[in-house]
Amino acid sequence: MVTVNVLLSSINDVKNFVNIVSKYDFDIDLASGRYVVDAKSIMGIFSLDLAKPIKVEIHTEDADAIMGELKPYITA
């Protein structure tokens, strides 16, 4: 499992993020506080607090391709 933080600051960011993660077969979760949602669910993402970074949990060992695509959203 690979874990990174992302910042989705606009509706277009959320839409593009979902389009990227939906291309992959493995599970990807978003965690904000005690809430965890499926990263492939636009409605789930909008239920989170998008004002601060969100933890992304990518459930695969081979995450190089998706990490490259998510690079614009990854924050410290």
C-alpha positions as CSV (number, residue, x, y, z in Angstrom):
1,M,0.0,0.0,0.0
2,V,1.2,3.5,-0.9
3,T,0.0,6.6,1.0
4,V,0.2,10.2,-0.1
5,N,-1.6,13.5,0.6
6,V,-3.4,15.4,-2.1
7,L,-5.1,18.7,-2.3
8,L,-8.2,19.0,-4.5
9,S,-9.0,22.7,-4.5
10,S,-11.6,23.0,-7.2
11,I,-14.4,21.0,-8.9
12,N,-12.2,20.4,-11.9
13,D,-9.5,19.0,-9.7
14,V,-11.9,16.5,-8.2
15,K,-13.3,15.6,-11.7
16,N,-9.8,15.1,-13.1
17,F,-8.7,13.1,-10.0
18,V,-11.7,10.7,-10.3
19,N,-11.0,10.3,-14.0
20,I,-7.4,9.3,-13.3
21,V,-8.1,6.9,-10.4
22,S,-11.0,5.2,-12.2
23,K,-8.6,3.9,-14.9
24,Y,-7.0,1.6,-12.4
25,D,-8.3,-1.8,-11.2
26,F,-7.0,-1.7,-7.6
27,D,-8.7,-0.1,-4.7
28,I,-8.0,3.5,-3.8
29,D,-9.4,5.2,-0.7
30,L,-9.4,8.8,0.5
31,A,-9.3,9.4,4.3
32,S,-10.1,12.7,6.0
33,G,-10.3,12.6,9.8
34,R,-12.3,9.5,10.6
35,Y,-14.1,9.3,7.3
36,V,-12.9,7.0,4.5
37,V,-14.4,7.1,1.0
38,D,-13.8,5.3,-2.3
39,A,-11.6,7.6,-4.4
40,K,-13.5,6.7,-7.5
41,S,-16.7,8.2,-6.1
42,I,-17.3,11.9,-6.9
43,M,-20.1,12.1,-4.4
44,G,-17.9,10.5,-1.7
45,I,-15.1,13.0,-2.3
46,F,-17.5,16.0,-2.0
47,S,-18.6,14.7,1.4
48,L,-15.0,15.3,2.7
49,D,-13.5,18.5,3.9
50,L,-11.6,19.7,0.7
51,A,-10.1,22.8,2.4
52,K,-7.2,20.7,3.7
53,P,-5.1,17.9,2.3
54,I,-6.6,14.5,2.1
55,K,-4.8,11.2,2.6
56,V,-4.9,8.8,-0.4
57,E,-4.3,5.1,0.2
58,I,-3.4,3.2,-3.0
59,H,-3.8,-0.6,-2.4
60,T,-1.1,-1.9,-4.7
61,E,2.6,-2.4,-4.7
62,D,3.0,-1.2,-8.3
63,A,1.9,2.4,-7.9
64,D,4.5,4.1,-10.2
65,A,2.1,4.8,-13.1
66,I,-0.7,6.3,-10.9
67,M,1.8,8.3,-8.8
68,G,3.1,10.0,-12.0
69,E,-0.5,10.9,-13.0
70,L,-1.4,12.2,-9.6
71,K,1.8,14.3,-9.2
72,P,0.0,17.7,-9.8
73,Y,-2.3,17.0,-6.8
74,I,0.3,15.6,-4.3
75,T,1.2,17.8,-1.4
76,A,3.5,17.5,1.5
